[in-house]
């Protein structure tokens, strides 16, 4: 695991909201993810021939061109959506199904006000359309501890704008 500063406090953007939470999470992932993974924002995932989604944050395999604006689902390890009032339905229901159908192994949903992270992994459960579905592996508003996609102990305060 890469080492980084103990706290995001000194780097906190001001103002709150989805963009600030996404920036803090991206910084945290870049500081803690192993070298074979990269965290980024403003990159879309091509889900189908004519469909793509742009998660708030994503973690992908390192070694891809740095100017990539569209990744294949096979390149993506984790898609993260930060829920805002205008995206609740899509972030809670549509996007997880689409990401799971595309085979993206991990999905995190971050609710705001108060900040609460839900961490899912692609499971063996099959949905009504024959696609695999995500299974909740952890959730919390204080600390999230996971063994996949890498050893994670994320204090939620470090991603709270």
N, CA and C atoms as an extended XYZ file, in Angstrom:
483
Properties=species:S:1:pos:R:3:atomname:S:1:resname:S:1:resid:I:1 pbc="F F F"
N         0.839       -1.161        0.000 N   UNK     1
C         0.000        0.000        0.000 CA  UNK     1
C         0.890        1.232        0.000 C   UNK     1
N         0.530        2.209       -0.834 N   UNK     2
C         1.295        3.449       -0.893 CA  UNK     2
C         1.042        4.252        0.362 C   UNK     2
N         2.029        5.025        0.766 N   UNK     3
C         1.820        5.843        1.945 CA  UNK     3
C         1.546        7.267        1.508 C   UNK     3
N         0.833        7.996        2.336 N   UNK     4
C         0.512        9.382        2.025 CA  UNK     4
C         0.305       10.126        3.303 C   UNK     4
N        -0.039       11.399        3.181 N   UNK     5
C        -0.291       12.192        4.371 CA  UNK     5
C        -1.367       11.536        5.235 C   UNK     5
N        -1.283       11.742        6.522 N   UNK     6
C        -2.197       11.110        7.458 CA  UNK     6
C        -3.596       11.671        7.351 C   UNK     6
N        -3.755       12.884        6.863 N   UNK     7
C        -5.065       13.500        6.827 CA  UNK     7
C        -5.214       14.384        5.611 C   UNK     7
N        -6.443       14.525        5.134 N   UNK     8
C        -6.726       15.380        3.996 CA  UNK     8
C        -7.035       16.800        4.432 C   UNK     8
N        -7.001       17.089        5.712 N   UNK     9
C        -7.416       18.372        6.230 CA  UNK     9
C        -6.705       19.537        5.551 C   UNK     9
N        -5.411       19.469        5.377 N   UNK    10
C        -4.666       20.584        4.805 CA  UNK    10
C        -5.006       20.824        3.341 C   UNK    10
N        -5.533       19.835        2.648 N   UNK    11
C        -5.826       19.956        1.217 CA  UNK    11
C        -7.303       20.148        0.933 C   UNK    11
N        -8.119       20.329        1.944 N   UNK    12
C        -9.554       20.375        1.744 CA  UNK    12
C        -9.987       21.568        0.899 C   UNK    12
N       -10.773       21.313       -0.160 N   UNK    13
C       -11.386       22.411       -0.872 CA  UNK    13
C       -12.520       22.968       -0.023 C   UNK    13
N       -12.947       24.169       -0.316 N   UNK    14
C       -14.022       24.789        0.461 CA  UNK    14
C       -15.309       24.753       -0.348 C   UNK    14
N       -16.432       24.700        0.324 N   UNK    15
C       -17.714       24.813       -0.340 CA  UNK    15
C       -18.586       23.588       -0.275 C   UNK    15
N       -18.012       22.404       -0.084 N   UNK    16
C       -18.806       21.187        0.029 CA  UNK    16
C       -19.341       20.731       -1.314 C   UNK    16
N       -20.189       19.708       -1.281 N   UNK    17
C       -20.838       19.222       -2.477 CA  UNK    17
C       -20.111       18.080       -3.148 C   UNK    17
N       -20.735       17.635       -4.246 N   UNK    18
C       -20.243       16.476       -4.979 CA  UNK    18
C       -18.818       16.662       -5.480 C   UNK    18
N       -18.515       17.809       -6.091 N   UNK    19
C       -17.184       18.028       -6.660 CA  UNK    19
C       -16.109       17.984       -5.582 C   UNK    19
N       -16.371       18.583       -4.421 N   UNK    20
C       -15.385       18.576       -3.350 CA  UNK    20
C       -15.202       17.177       -2.784 C   UNK    20
N       -16.290       16.448       -2.576 N   UNK    21
C       -16.187       15.075       -2.070 CA  UNK    21
C       -15.438       14.203       -3.078 C   UNK    21
N       -15.722       14.389       -4.367 N   UNK    22
C       -15.028       13.615       -5.405 CA  UNK    22
C       -13.539       13.932       -5.403 C   UNK    22
N       -13.186       15.190       -5.252 N   UNK    23
C       -11.781       15.572       -5.204 CA  UNK    23
C       -11.065       14.976       -4.010 C   UNK    23
N       -11.718       15.012       -2.854 N   UNK    24
C       -11.112       14.441       -1.649 CA  UNK    24
C       -10.937       12.931       -1.770 C   UNK    24
N       -11.948       12.245       -2.315 N   UNK    25
C       -11.839       10.794       -2.479 CA  UNK    25
C       -10.760       10.445       -3.507 C   UNK    25
N       -10.706       11.189       -4.590 N   UNK    26
C        -9.669       10.945       -5.601 CA  UNK    26
C        -8.295       11.110       -4.979 C   UNK    26
N        -8.095       12.162       -4.218 N   UNK    27
C        -6.813       12.394       -3.540 CA  UNK    27
C        -6.506       11.237       -2.587 C   UNK    27
N        -7.512       10.806       -1.808 N   UNK    28
C        -7.296        9.721       -0.850 CA  UNK    28
C        -6.897        8.436       -1.579 C   UNK    28
N        -7.614        8.103       -2.648 N   UNK    29
C        -7.296        6.888       -3.397 CA  UNK    29
C        -5.904        6.975       -4.026 C   UNK    29
N        -5.541        8.119       -4.566 N   UNK    30
C        -4.205        8.284       -5.154 CA  UNK    30
C        -3.116        8.123       -4.099 C   UNK    30
N        -3.420        8.539       -2.878 N   UNK    31
C        -2.439        8.456       -1.790 CA  UNK    31
C        -2.312        7.054       -1.209 C   UNK    31
N        -3.329        6.216       -1.376 N   UNK    32
C        -3.348        4.916       -0.705 CA  UNK    32
C        -3.394        3.697       -1.623 C   UNK    32
N        -3.812        3.865       -2.852 N   UNK    33
C        -3.929        2.718       -3.763 CA  UNK    33
C        -2.549        2.214       -4.167 C   UNK    33
N        -2.430        0.924       -4.419 N   UNK    34
C        -1.154        0.382       -4.900 CA  UNK    34
C        -0.816        0.943       -6.288 C   UNK    34
N         0.438        0.825       -6.666 N   UNK    35
C         0.933        1.421       -7.907 CA  UNK    35
C         0.238        0.876       -9.162 C   UNK    35
N        -0.342       -0.309       -9.097 N   UNK    36
C        -0.996       -0.867      -10.279 CA  UNK    36
C        -2.416       -0.328      -10.498 C   UNK    36
N        -2.864        0.579       -9.620 N   UNK    37
C        -4.185        1.199       -9.759 CA  UNK    37
C        -4.049        2.715       -9.766 C   UNK    37
N        -4.921        3.380      -10.510 N   UNK    38
C        -4.936        4.841      -10.585 CA  UNK    38
C        -6.353        5.355      -10.362 C   UNK    38
N        -6.472        6.412       -9.587 N   UNK    39
C        -7.764        7.075       -9.363 CA  UNK    39
C        -7.859        8.287      -10.273 C   UNK    39
N        -9.043        8.538      -10.793 N   UNK    40
C        -9.234        9.676      -11.684 CA  UNK    40
C       -10.674       10.162      -11.641 C   UNK    40
N       -10.878       11.326      -12.222 N   UNK    41
C       -12.201       11.921      -12.381 CA  UNK    41
C       -12.350       12.339      -13.848 C   UNK    41
N       -13.565       12.685      -14.241 N   UNK    42
C       -13.854       13.211      -15.582 CA  UNK    42
C       -13.462       12.240      -16.693 C   UNK    42
N       -13.646       10.953      -16.441 N   UNK    43
C       -13.385        9.925      -17.445 CA  UNK    43
C       -14.635        9.054      -17.534 C   UNK    43
N       -15.064        8.769      -18.747 N   UNK    44
C       -16.260        7.962      -18.967 CA  UNK    44
C       -15.905        6.493      -19.166 C   UNK    44
N       -16.900        5.656      -18.957 N   UNK    45
C       -16.784        4.220      -19.187 CA  UNK    45
C       -17.727        3.884      -20.338 C   UNK    45
N       -17.205        3.281      -21.388 N   UNK    46
C       -18.050        2.844      -22.495 CA  UNK    46
C       -18.753        1.558      -22.098 C   UNK    46
N       -20.039        1.645      -21.844 N   UNK    47
C       -20.789        0.483      -21.362 CA  UNK    47
C       -21.351       -0.357      -22.497 C   UNK    47
N       -21.573        0.272      -23.619 N   UNK    48
C       -22.195       -0.390      -24.752 CA  UNK    48
C       -21.736        0.347      -26.008 C   UNK    48
N       -22.164       -0.106      -27.151 N   UNK    49
C       -21.776        0.537      -28.406 CA  UNK    49
C       -22.153        2.017      -28.405 C   UNK    49
N       -23.320        2.338      -27.886 N   UNK    50
C       -23.782        3.731      -27.899 CA  UNK    50
C       -24.161        4.247      -26.512 C   UNK    50
N       -23.573        3.688      -25.471 N   UNK    51
C       -23.889        4.132      -24.106 CA  UNK    51
C       -22.612        4.240      -23.279 C   UNK    51
N       -22.524        5.330      -22.534 N   UNK    52
C       -21.402        5.492      -21.608 CA  UNK    52
C       -21.903        6.205      -20.359 C   UNK    52
N       -21.141        6.068      -19.292 N   UNK    53
C       -21.408        6.757      -18.024 CA  UNK    53
C       -20.113        7.372      -17.545 C   UNK    53
N       -20.236        8.472      -16.823 N   UNK    54
C       -19.065        9.138      -16.245 CA  UNK    54
C       -19.236        9.161      -14.728 C   UNK    54
N       -18.623        8.188      -14.026 N   UNK    55
C       -18.710        8.183      -12.564 CA  UNK    55
C       -18.025        9.427      -11.990 C   UNK    55
N       -18.384        9.779      -10.757 N   UNK    56
C       -17.741       10.922      -10.104 CA  UNK    56
C       -16.258       10.649       -9.871 C   UNK    56
N       -15.935        9.404       -9.539 N   UNK    57
C       -14.545        8.967       -9.325 CA  UNK    57
C       -14.457        7.548       -9.852 C   UNK    57
N       -13.308        7.200      -10.422 N   UNK    58
C       -13.108        5.796      -10.762 CA  UNK    58
C       -11.670        5.402      -10.509 C   UNK    58
N       -11.493        4.115      -10.282 N   UNK    59
C       -10.190        3.510      -10.059 CA  UNK    59
C        -9.986        2.534      -11.212 C   UNK    59
N        -8.863        2.696      -11.930 N   UNK    60
C        -8.620        1.844      -13.095 CA  UNK    60
C        -7.207        1.284      -13.048 C   UNK    60
N        -6.963        0.318      -13.906 N   UNK    61
C        -5.634       -0.281      -14.003 CA  UNK    61
C        -4.649        0.778      -14.495 C   UNK    61
N        -3.474        0.830      -13.879 N   UNK    62
C        -2.427        1.768      -14.298 CA  UNK    62
C        -1.895        1.339      -15.666 C   UNK    62
N        -1.203        2.240      -16.323 N   UNK    63
C        -0.601        1.914      -17.603 CA  UNK    63
C        -1.448        2.293      -18.801 C   UNK    63
N        -2.625        2.856      -18.568 N   UNK    64
C        -3.456        3.315      -19.680 CA  UNK    64
C        -2.986        4.704      -20.091 C   UNK    64
N        -3.215        5.102      -21.325 N   UNK    65
C        -2.810        6.446      -21.742 CA  UNK    65
C        -3.435        7.508      -20.835 C   UNK    65
N        -2.644        8.497      -20.462 N   UNK    66
C        -3.128        9.515      -19.526 CA  UNK    66
C        -4.176       10.432      -20.143 C   UNK    66
N        -4.299       10.427      -21.469 N   UNK    67
C        -5.294       11.283      -22.112 CA  UNK    67
C        -6.589       10.542      -22.428 C   UNK    67
N        -6.757        9.346      -21.880 N   UNK    68
C        -7.978        8.568      -22.126 CA  UNK    68
C        -9.183        9.273      -21.523 C   UNK    68
N       -10.192        9.509      -22.342 N   UNK    69
C       -11.430       10.102      -21.836 CA  UNK    69
C       -12.560        9.078      -21.837 C   UNK    69
N       -12.287        7.888      -22.389 N   UNK    70
C       -13.267        6.811      -22.416 CA  UNK    70
C       -12.537        5.496      -22.165 C   UNK    70
N       -12.923        4.817      -21.084 N   UNK    71
C       -12.301        3.542      -20.729 CA  UNK    71
C       -13.251        2.390      -21.019 C   UNK    71
N       -12.674        1.222      -21.259 N   UNK    72
C       -13.454        0.001      -21.389 CA  UNK    72
C       -13.806       -0.491      -19.984 C   UNK    72
N       -14.935       -1.139      -19.793 N   UNK    73
C       -15.270       -1.669      -18.467 CA  UNK    73
C       -14.175       -2.577      -17.903 C   UNK    73
N       -13.473       -3.323      -18.758 N   UNK    74
C       -12.406       -4.223      -18.294 CA  UNK    74
C       -11.234       -3.459      -17.678 C   UNK    74
N       -11.102       -2.163      -17.994 N   UNK    75
C       -10.025       -1.340      -17.438 CA  UNK    75
C       -10.376       -0.782      -16.065 C   UNK    75
N       -11.655       -0.809      -15.720 N   UNK    76
C       -12.151       -0.150      -14.504 CA  UNK    76
C       -12.293       -1.170      -13.374 C   UNK    76
N       -11.773       -0.806      -12.211 N   UNK    77
C       -11.841       -1.660      -11.035 CA  UNK    77
C       -12.975       -1.202      -10.109 C   UNK    77
N       -13.152        0.114       -9.980 N   UNK    78
C       -14.118        0.686       -9.053 CA  UNK    78
C       -14.751        1.912       -9.675 C   UNK    78
N       -16.076        1.978       -9.646 N   UNK    79
C       -16.820        3.177      -10.046 CA  UNK    79
C       -17.470        3.741       -8.793 C   UNK    79
N       -17.379        5.059       -8.613 N   UNK    80
C       -17.931        5.717       -7.434 CA  UNK    80
C       -18.903        6.801       -7.867 C   UNK    80
N       -20.078        6.781       -7.287 N   UNK    81
C       -21.061        7.835       -7.511 CA  UNK    81
C       -21.342        8.531       -6.190 C   UNK    81
N       -21.336        9.848       -6.226 N   UNK    82
C       -21.646       10.664       -5.051 CA  UNK    82
C       -23.038       11.237       -5.289 C   UNK    82
N       -23.968       10.827       -4.465 N   UNK    83
C       -25.374       11.132       -4.662 CA  UNK    83
C       -25.663       12.583       -4.307 C   UNK    83
N       -26.370       13.245       -5.206 N   UNK    84
C       -26.855       14.592       -4.950 CA  UNK    84
C       -28.370       14.571       -5.169 C   UNK    84
N       -29.085       15.608       -4.766 N   UNK    85
C       -30.550       15.573       -4.914 CA  UNK    85
C       -31.021       15.256       -6.329 C   UNK    85
N       -30.328       15.730       -7.339 N   UNK    86
C       -30.752       15.496       -8.712 CA  UNK    86
C       -30.342       14.151       -9.291 C   UNK    86
N       -29.512       13.380       -8.571 N   UNK    87
C       -29.022       12.105       -9.118 CA  UNK    87
C       -29.418       10.900       -8.274 C   UNK    87
N       -30.238       11.108       -7.256 N   UNK    88
C       -30.553       10.005       -6.326 CA  UNK    88
C       -31.019        8.739       -7.012 C   UNK    88
N       -32.039        8.834       -7.844 N   UNK    89
C       -32.628        7.659       -8.475 CA  UNK    89
C       -31.616        6.960       -9.393 C   UNK    89
N       -30.930        7.730      -10.210 N   UNK    90
C       -29.964        7.159      -11.153 CA  UNK    90
C       -28.783        6.525      -10.417 C   UNK    90
N       -28.232        7.226       -9.397 N   UNK    91
C       -27.070        6.719       -8.667 CA  UNK    91
C       -27.397        5.506       -7.804 C   UNK    91
N       -28.621        5.422       -7.318 N   UNK    92
C       -29.009        4.307       -6.442 CA  UNK    92
C       -29.485        3.087       -7.210 C   UNK    92
N       -30.079        3.299       -8.383 N   UNK    93
C       -30.707        2.174       -9.078 CA  UNK    93
C       -30.156        1.912      -10.484 C   UNK    93
N       -30.134        2.913      -11.348 N   UNK    94
C       -29.735        2.685      -12.745 CA  UNK    94
C       -28.245        2.380      -12.887 C   UNK    94
N       -27.403        3.246      -12.339 N   UNK    95
C       -25.963        3.081      -12.539 CA  UNK    95
C       -25.406        1.788      -11.950 C   UNK    95
N       -25.790        1.390      -10.734 N   UNK    96
C       -25.256        0.109      -10.242 CA  UNK    96
C       -25.593       -1.059      -11.162 C   UNK    96
N       -26.795       -1.086      -11.691 N   UNK    97
C       -27.176       -2.157      -12.611 CA  UNK    97
C       -26.361       -2.138      -13.888 C   UNK    97
N       -26.132       -0.942      -14.412 N   UNK    98
C       -25.342       -0.813      -15.639 CA  UNK    98
C       -23.883       -1.202      -15.409 C   UNK    98
N       -23.312       -0.739      -14.311 N   UNK    99
C       -21.913       -1.078      -14.012 CA  UNK    99
C       -21.762       -2.576      -13.758 C   UNK    99
N       -22.706       -3.172      -13.040 N   UNK   100
C       -22.650       -4.614      -12.779 CA  UNK   100
C       -22.773       -5.401      -14.093 C   UNK   100
N       -23.706       -5.002      -14.947 N   UNK   101
C       -23.888       -5.684      -16.227 CA  UNK   101
C       -22.626       -5.594      -17.085 C   UNK   101
N       -21.874       -4.503      -16.936 N   UNK   102
C       -20.632       -4.322      -17.692 CA  UNK   102
C       -19.462       -5.088      -17.075 C   UNK   102
N       -19.650       -5.629      -15.858 N   UNK   103
C       -18.610       -6.420      -15.210 CA  UNK   103
C       -17.626       -5.631      -14.366 C   UNK   103
N       -17.963       -4.404      -13.993 N   UNK   104
C       -17.072       -3.611      -13.144 CA  UNK   104
C       -17.123       -4.209      -11.743 C   UNK   104
N       -15.982       -4.646      -11.209 N   UNK   105
C       -15.977       -5.444       -9.977 CA  UNK   105
C       -16.484       -4.752       -8.712 C   UNK   105
N       -16.283       -3.424       -8.604 N   UNK   106
C       -16.647       -2.736       -7.356 CA  UNK   106
C       -17.390       -1.450       -7.656 C   UNK   106
N       -18.360       -1.148       -6.796 N   UNK   107
C       -19.158        0.076       -6.908 CA  UNK   107
C       -19.321        0.663       -5.516 C   UNK   107
N       -19.023        1.953       -5.384 N   UNK   108
C       -19.275        2.656       -4.129 CA  UNK   108
C       -20.298        3.743       -4.387 C   UNK   108
N       -21.227        3.873       -3.455 N   UNK   109
C       -22.203        4.971       -3.484 CA  UNK   109
C       -21.999        5.783       -2.225 C   UNK   109
N       -21.815        7.077       -2.396 N   UNK   110
C       -21.619        7.954       -1.251 CA  UNK   110
C       -22.814        8.889       -1.146 C   UNK   110
N       -23.539        8.738       -0.063 N   UNK   111
C       -24.657        9.636        0.233 CA  UNK   111
C       -24.092       10.846        0.972 C   UNK   111
N       -24.714       11.993        0.777 N   UNK   112
C       -24.276       13.215        1.449 CA  UNK   112
C       -25.344       13.653        2.448 C   UNK   112
N       -24.925       14.417        3.424 N   UNK   113
C       -25.831       15.066        4.371 CA  UNK   113
C       -26.693       14.083        5.156 C   UNK   113
N       -26.138       13.233        5.985 N   UNK   114
C       -24.725       13.111        6.331 CA  UNK   114
C       -23.996       12.178        5.358 C   UNK   114
N       -22.673       12.286        5.347 N   UNK   115
C       -21.861       11.458        4.451 CA  UNK   115
C       -21.880       10.013        4.954 C   UNK   115
N       -22.213        9.108        4.056 N   UNK   116
C       -22.289        7.680        4.370 CA  UNK   116
C       -21.864        6.932        3.112 C   UNK   116
N       -20.904        6.032        3.241 N   UNK   117
C       -20.390        5.289        2.092 CA  UNK   117
C       -20.923        3.859        2.112 C   UNK   117
N       -21.409        3.415        0.963 N   UNK   118
C       -21.864        2.038        0.760 CA  UNK   118
C       -20.914        1.402       -0.244 C   UNK   118
N       -20.247        0.321        0.141 N   UNK   119
C       -19.278       -0.355       -0.720 CA  UNK   119
C       -19.862       -1.695       -1.177 C   UNK   119
N       -19.878       -1.903       -2.482 N   UNK   120
C       -20.433       -3.113       -3.085 CA  UNK   120
C       -19.353       -3.818       -3.901 C   UNK   120
N       -19.517       -5.128       -4.040 N   UNK   121
C       -18.682       -5.892       -4.965 CA  UNK   121
C       -19.604       -6.729       -5.828 C   UNK   121
N       -19.146       -7.025       -7.023 N   UNK   122
C       -19.921       -7.836       -7.941 CA  UNK   122
C       -20.041       -9.232       -7.361 C   UNK   122
N       -21.257       -9.677       -7.183 N   UNK   123
C       -21.487      -10.967       -6.545 CA  UNK   123
C       -21.948      -12.029       -7.520 C   UNK   123
N       -22.364      -13.154       -6.960 N   UNK   124
C       -22.846      -14.270       -7.763 CA  UNK   124
C       -24.353      -14.235       -7.966 C   UNK   124
N       -25.013      -13.326       -7.256 N   UNK   125
C       -26.473      -13.222       -7.372 CA  UNK   125
C       -26.842      -12.750       -8.781 C   UNK   125
N       -27.832      -13.379       -9.366 N   UNK   126
C       -28.257      -13.070      -10.725 CA  UNK   126
C       -29.579      -12.296      -10.673 C   UNK   126
N       -29.621      -11.198      -11.418 N   UNK   127
C       -30.816      -10.361      -11.456 CA  UNK   127
C       -31.865      -10.913      -12.395 C   UNK   127
N       -33.027      -10.245      -12.457 N   UNK   128
C       -34.134      -10.728      -13.287 CA  UNK   128
C       -33.800      -10.768      -14.777 C   UNK   128
N       -32.848       -9.973      -15.220 N   UNK   129
C       -32.452       -9.972      -16.626 CA  UNK   129
C       -31.289      -10.895      -16.928 C   UNK   129
N       -30.866      -11.696      -15.931 N   UNK   130
C       -29.778      -12.638      -16.127 CA  UNK   130
C       -28.399      -12.067      -15.847 C   UNK   130
N       -28.323      -10.817      -15.398 N   UNK   131
C       -27.030      -10.184      -15.126 CA  UNK   131
C       -26.637      -10.355      -13.661 C   UNK   131
N       -25.339      -10.337      -13.413 N   UNK   132
C       -24.852      -10.386      -12.031 CA  UNK   132
C       -25.182       -9.070      -11.351 C   UNK   132
N       -25.327       -9.128      -10.030 N   UNK   133
C       -25.666       -7.938       -9.264 CA  UNK   133
C       -24.617       -7.676       -8.190 C   UNK   133
N       -24.604       -6.435       -7.707 N   UNK   134
C       -23.695       -6.078       -6.623 CA  UNK   134
C       -24.236       -6.559       -5.285 C   UNK   134
N       -23.301       -6.885       -4.387 N   UNK   135
C       -23.618       -7.251       -3.010 CA  UNK   135
C       -22.939       -6.251       -2.091 C   UNK   135
N       -23.656       -5.785       -1.095 N   UNK   136
C       -23.091       -4.850       -0.124 CA  UNK   136
C       -22.059       -5.574        0.727 C   UNK   136
N       -20.845       -5.001        0.820 N   UNK   137
C       -19.800       -5.616        1.641 CA  UNK   137
C       -19.502       -4.798        2.895 C   UNK   137
N       -19.771       -3.493        2.866 N   UNK   138
C       -19.588       -2.658        4.050 CA  UNK   138
C       -20.274       -1.328        3.817 C   UNK   138
N       -20.673       -0.697        4.897 N   UNK   139
C       -21.181        0.666        4.813 CA  UNK   139
C       -20.915        1.339        6.136 C   UNK   139
N       -20.775        2.649        6.091 N   UNK   140
C       -20.531        3.368        7.321 CA  UNK   140
C       -20.404        4.857        7.119 C   UNK   140
N       -20.481        5.566        8.236 N   UNK   141
C       -20.329        7.013        8.234 CA  UNK   141
C       -19.092        7.429        9.025 C   UNK   141
N       -18.356        6.446        9.568 N   UNK   142
C       -17.139        6.742       10.339 CA  UNK   142
C       -15.896        6.188        9.664 C   UNK   142
N       -15.869        4.860        9.423 N   UNK   143
C       -14.708        4.201        8.807 CA  UNK   143
C       -15.213        3.064        7.928 C   UNK   143
N       -14.587        2.914        6.780 N   UNK   144
C       -14.860        1.775        5.903 CA  UNK   144
C       -13.580        0.938        5.856 C   UNK   144
N       -13.715       -0.357        6.123 N   UNK   145
C       -12.575       -1.276        6.042 CA  UNK   145
C       -12.899       -2.374        5.046 C   UNK   145
N       -12.036       -2.504        4.033 N   UNK   146
C       -12.247       -3.472        2.966 CA  UNK   146
C       -10.937       -4.182        2.650 C   UNK   146
N       -11.035       -5.395        2.132 N   UNK   147
C        -9.848       -6.108        1.682 CA  UNK   147
C        -9.705       -6.032        0.161 C   UNK   147
N       -10.754       -5.583       -0.520 N   UNK   148
C       -10.737       -5.473       -1.978 CA  UNK   148
C       -11.303       -4.118       -2.387 C   UNK   148
N       -10.851       -3.498       -3.434 N   UNK   149
C        -9.878       -3.950       -4.424 CA  UNK   149
C        -8.428       -3.883       -3.943 C   UNK   149
N        -8.211       -3.304       -2.764 N   UNK   150
C        -6.923       -3.362       -2.069 CA  UNK   150
C        -7.252       -3.138       -0.598 C   UNK   150
N        -6.302       -3.338        0.289 N   UNK   151
C        -6.553       -3.160        1.724 CA  UNK   151
C        -6.874       -1.688        1.997 C   UNK   151
N        -8.096       -1.448        2.455 N   UNK   152
C        -8.591       -0.079        2.635 CA  UNK   152
C        -9.071        0.104        4.062 C   UNK   152
N        -8.620        1.182        4.679 N   UNK   153
C        -9.179        1.652        5.930 CA  UNK   153
C        -9.377        3.155        5.748 C   UNK   153
N       -10.580        3.509        5.339 N   UNK   154
C       -10.885        4.886        4.942 CA  UNK   154
C       -11.700        5.583        6.022 C   UNK   154
N       -11.106        6.540        6.725 N   UNK   155
C       -11.880        7.356        7.660 CA  UNK   155
C       -12.773        8.303        6.846 C   UNK   155
N       -14.069        8.200        7.024 N   UNK   156
C       -15.011        8.989        6.233 CA  UNK   156
C       -14.767       10.483        6.398 C   UNK   156
N       -14.273       10.912        7.544 N   UNK   157
C       -13.977       12.340        7.767 CA  UNK   157
C       -12.992       12.873        6.723 C   UNK   157
N       -12.150       12.004        6.158 N   UNK   158
C       -11.160       12.454        5.192 CA  UNK   158
C       -11.748       12.723        3.798 C   UNK   158
N       -12.985       12.301        3.586 N   UNK   159
C       -13.634       12.593        2.292 CA  UNK   159
C       -14.862       13.463        2.488 C   UNK   159
N       -15.065       13.962        3.680 N   UNK   160
C       -16.211       14.814        3.971 CA  UNK   160
C       -15.827       16.272        3.710 C   UNK   160
N       -16.489       16.922        2.729 N   UNK   161
C       -16.159       18.331        2.444 CA  UNK   161
C       -16.447       19.245        3.611 C   UNK   161
